């Protein structure tokens, strides 16, 4: 119960103090949640806000951290510690805070996956490297590598070995650096072999291979083997070109120029620098331009042209100041101080060293600060200000790391020289031996040579000539070694220059061959193009001819098709005309059949009437007197029926006239002088009645009908060969 009350009080206090800017909705939400859910909600909110509002994300994460601590729950403490470590490492770039939370997480990370532990260790190692805390950086990098190798995480293993190589390079342990970098390059080369060029990772591997090989080249350069350095930097440039990473190509080109400068090929180095400078003048990359101006300034310093050196270094300083990159500005000021010191402009040199010192002190760059103090100590000693020099050297010993053998050697050597100048031989010997002890750990041969000479002079001043002779012999030995190394370096420089010039000659030869080959290829190309054009023209002509032939065939085919269609249409029209004619004939036949049927009925009725009339007349002839009156009445009744037969006959004629109206109109047009009797005769002849039928129908003799037909032929102007019936039937 007490624990819960204490936790609640802590949460209320934290909310009031640290989360004043957190949204009210979030505060109300977490107030309703339980402890673990509250921490998860805060971490989730911080994750969503870390890119858009880092300050708000930080406050939420810190509230989650304090809440987890108050709960004393290891899982939530490690979860929030890991998030804060990543946040300060990736978002806020505050290494001190990130290292604090990463270390807290590692203490509780016994349950975590080895790969996650290795990732945190690599983040710590990279941060310690930036802070120049090389011992801690090396420890975490070397500890992360086996974890990643055990899990077969080869990408991570390459990164760990590469980082360790950079740390050893910073410590000037070149052999260890080469070993780590070589392992990293071998593993990455195997990964490249197993990856298809079509995969997205392939270009990423090429980029990393270029970076690692570039670091290898720089390591060989610092080791003094310029031939291997040149070979490795060319490999790196080839990988960078294949990856298509233009900024990396420029970075490696700078390293290549630096290697040329180390070989003493300053003109070639300047050519490369000026070429990169020209390519990037209008790109707005101030940091890159400043680095190029700085390196050009260093080259002019080596060539002894201090005025041009300072001119280029000032350009670099101005660009870095404009971009706010004060850390790089401190380096430029230190180089400018060295140039002024070489020119014996001690006041200007001291001002530059002082500016560099102030910047490094502001950014807590201990390594840079101690180097500036060491420079100021040497400068003060050169100016005869021994007390001031001693203060600077002692400050170097206080701030510097005991593991930095070169720095400690120079500081102790400076104090020993001061003691010797003050005639304090015992102290000079003591300090000199101390400096020699550090130089034996990792100092340069030049430092050992100078220290051996200093100790020989100190022992001689003390009267101990035996020790003086011994140190003098050591000095001679170191001088011989230094001469041998110098000769080797000179030979290496000459060999590298020879290789470079040989390579340039080979490249010029290859360029000439390539030019001649290109010229031959151009001639072949021109003739090929000419041949292709001729072939195209011939093909076009053939195609045009074939096209015309096909068009002609198509036109003929279309004409034949149209003619066939026309013929078919004509045939169809003829067929339709025949069908219509047949239909008309059938209709005429039906009409004539109907007329003949009606006529037959009329004739039959008339014949029946005549027969009955004959019978009644006979009966009247032989009838008695009393029956004659009755027979006469019957005869009179039958005669009255004749009117009905005449009406039927008139109706028949009207039907004939109605059915053949077109015929009668045409007949009127042909012969307007025809009488009604002649027109009636023409209609009866047209429907196919014979002269006998017409005579019977009209109650006239056949001879009278023939005479009427004769008169009709005459009026129609028909010859004796022409058939009157056919003429009338064809008249439509």
Secondary structure as GFF3:
##gff-version 3
##sequence-region A 1 732
A	DSSP	alpha_helix	2	18	.	.	.	ID=ss1
A	DSSP	alpha_helix	24	31	.	.	.	ID=ss2
A	DSSP	alpha_helix	35	49	.	.	.	ID=ss3
A	DSSP	alpha_helix	54	71	.	.	.	ID=ss4
A	DSSP	alpha_helix	74	86	.	.	.	ID=ss5
A	DSSP	pi_helix	87	91	.	.	.	ID=ss6
A	DSSP	alpha_helix	95	107	.	.	.	ID=ss7
A	DSSP	three_ten_helix	109	111	.	.	.	ID=ss8
A	DSSP	alpha_helix	114	130	.	.	.	ID=ss9
A	DSSP	alpha_helix	134	150	.	.	.	ID=ss10
A	DSSP	alpha_helix	154	170	.	.	.	ID=ss11
A	DSSP	alpha_helix	174	194	.	.	.	ID=ss12
A	DSSP	alpha_helix	200	223	.	.	.	ID=ss13
A	DSSP	alpha_helix	226	243	.	.	.	ID=ss14
A	DSSP	alpha_helix	246	262	.	.	.	ID=ss15
A	DSSP	alpha_helix	266	280	.	.	.	ID=ss16
A	DSSP	alpha_helix	286	303	.	.	.	ID=ss17
A	DSSP	alpha_helix	306	323	.	.	.	ID=ss18
A	DSSP	alpha_helix	326	342	.	.	.	ID=ss19
A	DSSP	alpha_helix	346	362	.	.	.	ID=ss20
A	DSSP	alpha_helix	366	382	.	.	.	ID=ss21
A	DSSP	alpha_helix	386	399	.	.	.	ID=ss22
A	DSSP	alpha_helix	405	421	.	.	.	ID=ss23
A	DSSP	alpha_helix	425	442	.	.	.	ID=ss24
A	DSSP	alpha_helix	445	462	.	.	.	ID=ss25
A	DSSP	alpha_helix	465	622	.	.	.	ID=ss26
A	DSSP	alpha_helix	625	659	.	.	.	ID=ss27
A	DSSP	alpha_helix	661	670	.	.	.	ID=ss28
A	DSSP	alpha_helix	676	686	.	.	.	ID=ss29
A	DSSP	alpha_helix	691	698	.	.	.	ID=ss30
A	DSSP	alpha_helix	702	715	.	.	.	ID=ss31
A	DSSP	alpha_helix	724	730	.	.	.	ID=ss32
###
